[in-house]
Amino acid sequence: QCPVYLLTGEYDFSCTPEDTLRTARRIKGAQAIIMEGLGHFPMSEDPTQFRHYILPVLDQIRGHE
């Protein structure tokens, strides 16, 4: 089994939070995370805020090894 994490910015209009939640519901065990205050390119929009969301995901992935 491979963990699936879907991260989407609150203001992402290319892949909306609604799209992400709908997709996550169709993938058994998937986790959807809506990143508040961020858009489609969170890593360049606000790297500090993006780290708040991505680091816990990376920690969880490391725990699955």
Buried (B, 14 or more C-beta within 10 A) or exposed (E): EEEEBBBBBEBBEEBBBEBBBEBBEEEEEBEBBBBEEBBBEBEEBBEEBBEEBBEEBEEEEEEEE
